[in-house]
Amino acid sequence: MNSTDIPVHTDVDSQAFINDICPARNPVILRNVPIGPCTSLWTNEYLQRHGGTKEVKVHVSSSCNMDFINKNFLYRTLPFNELVERAGKNLQDNFFIDKKELYYLRSLGSDNRKTPADVREQFPELAKDIELPNFFPEEAAFSSVLRIASPKLCLWTHYDVMDNMLIQVKGRKKAVLFHPNDVEYLYLKGDKSQVLDIENPDLARFPEFLKARQYVGFLEPGDILFIPALWFHNMTALDFGVAVNVFWRHLDGACYEKNDVYGNKDPIAAAKAFAHLNKAMKELQQLPVDYQEFYCR
């Protein structure tokens, strides 16, 4: 498979990001950007103490390749401090599935049906330690998500409709991205790829996958990965990992669904276009196949 290294830029300020990096619409790893004392403070013990006993909803799986389409995981609720303790270990004394189970947290809003995640509200004591880069207008901010993953956990390949920055605070992470133009090789179901193991893909089922170019980067604590909207991304925690993921509306606010608390619904115009297209295809099905093929051209 073809691959390209994600470029690394050091000491980037807001002007350089806004004027040069963001408009280029390519992923970039930003290094030596100030993010506060979190990288040195957030030990497992510190996270447990300052994150407290707040209950969080987590994904639990016996597979390192987590699959959202086929749901090879359970949803379970744990106190935050217990999640950190479990996710930081390779073998569990207490478990839901087995001793080697893996954990993944994607933090939710205070009312997960109405409000997006905001690390300052859900984890105020931890939020004091992290400085979010001023790389977009404050009014464009959408959410800030705390993510925690067990070592070796790989998160399914998917795309987001908003620009976002993944701030890697603790542990190393491997990031593999795919250009939006390679969508035809990724075997999508909704916004997620059906190719679960991108290191060893099932080529009998997904023969075109090898045509997709991988953009590969390795994140160290303190690194920031800029993921432009519509770029597919697959993340593997090489160690026990903690990150803060910041999303913002880079398009006009009117383009987005107002009730989308996760920020993963297609823009309104795209959703309407899909609806019209589906209707048109159903109309064409009333005709013989040769007519359908002719008018689809």
Backbone hydrogen bonds, N-H to C=O, Kabsch-Sander energy under -0.5 kcal/mol:
donor,donor_aa,acceptor,acceptor_aa,energy
2,N,210,L,-0.6
4,T,214,Q,-2.8
6,I,216,V,-2.7
9,H,29,I,-3.1
11,D,31,R,-2.2
17,F,13,D,-2.2
18,I,14,S,-2.8
19,N,15,Q,-2.5
20,D,16,A,-2.0
21,I,16,A,-1.7
22,C,17,F,-3.0
24,A,20,D,-0.7
24,A,21,I,-0.7
25,R,21,I,-0.6
25,R,22,C,-1.3
26,N,21,I,-0.6
28,V,226,F,-1.0
29,I,7,P,-2.8
30,L,28,V,-0.6
30,L,224,I,-3.6
31,R,9,H,-2.9
31,R,29,I,-0.5
38,C,129,D,-1.4
39,T,36,G,-0.6
40,S,37,P,-1.0
41,L,37,P,-2.1
42,W,38,C,-2.6
43,T,41,L,-2.7
47,L,43,T,-2.7
48,Q,44,N,-2.2
49,R,45,E,-2.2
50,H,46,Y,-2.9
51,G,47,L,-2.3
52,G,48,Q,-1.2
54,K,51,G,-0.6
56,V,78,L,-2.9
58,V,56,V,-0.5
58,V,76,R,-3.4
59,H,104,Y,-3.0
60,V,74,L,-2.6
61,S,102,L,-2.1
66,M,64,C,-1.0
66,M,154,C,-2.3
68,F,66,M,-0.6
71,K,67,D,-0.7
72,N,67,D,-1.3
74,L,60,V,-3.0
76,R,58,V,-2.4
76,R,74,L,-0.6
78,L,56,V,-2.3
80,F,54,K,-2.6
81,N,52,G,-1.6
82,E,79,P,-0.5
83,L,79,P,-2.3
84,V,80,F,-2.3
85,E,81,N,-1.8
86,R,82,E,-2.7
87,A,83,L,-3.2
88,G,84,V,-1.4
89,K,86,R,-1.9
92,Q,99,K,-2.1
101,E,98,D,-1.6
102,L,61,S,-3.4
104,Y,59,H,-1.9
105,L,148,I,-2.8
106,R,57,K,-0.5
107,S,146,L,-2.4
114,K,111,D,-2.4
115,T,111,D,-3.1
119,V,144,S,-0.6
121,E,118,D,-1.6
122,Q,118,D,-2.5
123,F,119,V,-1.9
126,L,123,F,-0.5
127,A,123,F,-2.6
128,K,124,P,-1.0
129,D,126,L,-2.0
130,I,127,A,-1.1
131,E,35,I,-2.5
132,L,130,I,-0.6
135,F,133,P,-1.7
140,A,137,P,-1.7
141,A,138,E,-1.3
142,F,247,F,-2.5
143,S,247,F,-1.3
144,S,117,A,-2.0
145,V,245,N,-3.0
147,R,145,V,-0.5
147,R,243,A,-3.1
148,I,105,L,-1.6
149,A,241,G,-2.2
150,S,103,Y,-2.1
152,K,237,A,-3.4
153,L,150,S,-1.6
154,C,64,C,-3.7
155,L,235,M,-3.1
158,H,233,H,-1.5
159,Y,191,D,-1.4
161,V,263,G,-0.8
163,D,248,W,-0.8
164,N,227,I,-1.8
165,M,246,V,-2.5
166,L,225,L,-2.6
167,I,165,M,-0.7
167,I,244,V,-3.1
168,Q,166,L,-0.8
168,Q,223,D,-2.5
169,V,167,I,-0.7
169,V,242,V,-2.1
170,K,242,V,-2.3
173,K,219,L,-1.8
174,K,236,T,-2.9
175,A,173,K,-0.5
175,A,217,G,-3.2
176,V,234,N,-2.6
177,L,215,Y,-2.9
178,F,232,F,-2.2
179,H,213,R,-0.5
182,D,179,H,-2.2
183,V,180,P,-1.5
185,Y,182,D,-2.1
186,L,183,V,-1.5
189,K,192,K,-2.9
192,K,189,K,-1.2
193,S,157,T,-2.6
194,Q,186,L,-0.7
194,Q,187,Y,-2.2
195,V,186,L,-0.7
196,L,194,Q,-1.1
198,I,196,L,-0.9
203,L,201,P,-1.3
205,R,202,D,-0.7
206,F,202,D,-2.6
209,F,206,F,-1.5
210,L,207,P,-0.6
211,K,208,E,-2.0
212,A,209,F,-1.8
214,Q,2,N,-2.7
215,Y,177,L,-2.7
216,V,4,T,-2.6
216,V,214,Q,-0.6
217,G,175,A,-2.5
219,L,173,K,-3.2
219,L,217,G,-0.5
222,G,168,Q,-3.9
223,D,220,E,-2.6
224,I,30,L,-2.2
225,L,166,L,-2.5
226,F,28,V,-3.0
226,F,224,I,-0.6
227,I,164,N,-3.0
227,I,225,L,-0.6
230,L,160,D,-3.0
231,W,228,P,-1.8
232,F,178,F,-1.9
233,H,158,H,-2.5
234,N,176,V,-2.3
235,M,155,L,-0.8
236,T,174,K,-2.5
237,A,153,L,-2.6
238,L,172,R,-1.9
238,L,236,T,-0.7
239,D,172,R,-1.2
241,G,149,A,-2.5
242,V,170,K,-2.0
243,A,147,R,-2.6
244,V,167,I,-2.2
245,N,145,V,-3.1
246,V,165,M,-2.9
246,V,244,V,-0.6
247,F,143,S,-2.5
248,W,163,D,-2.1
249,R,140,A,-3.0
250,H,248,W,-1.0
255,C,252,D,-2.4
256,Y,253,G,-1.4
260,D,257,E,-1.1
261,V,259,N,-1.1
268,I,255,C,-2.6
271,A,267,P,-2.5
272,K,268,I,-2.4
273,A,269,A,-2.1
274,F,270,A,-2.4
275,A,271,A,-1.9
276,H,272,K,-2.3
277,L,273,A,-2.4
278,N,274,F,-2.7
279,K,275,A,-2.0
280,A,276,H,-2.4
281,M,277,L,-2.4
282,K,278,N,-1.8
283,E,279,K,-1.9
284,L,280,A,-2.1
285,Q,281,M,-1.3
286,Q,283,E,-1.6
287,L,284,L,-2.2
291,Y,288,P,-0.6
292,Q,288,P,-2.2
293,E,289,V,-2.7
294,F,290,D,-1.8
295,Y,291,Y,-2.6
296,C,292,Q,-1.8
297,R,293,E,-0.8
297,R,294,F,-0.7
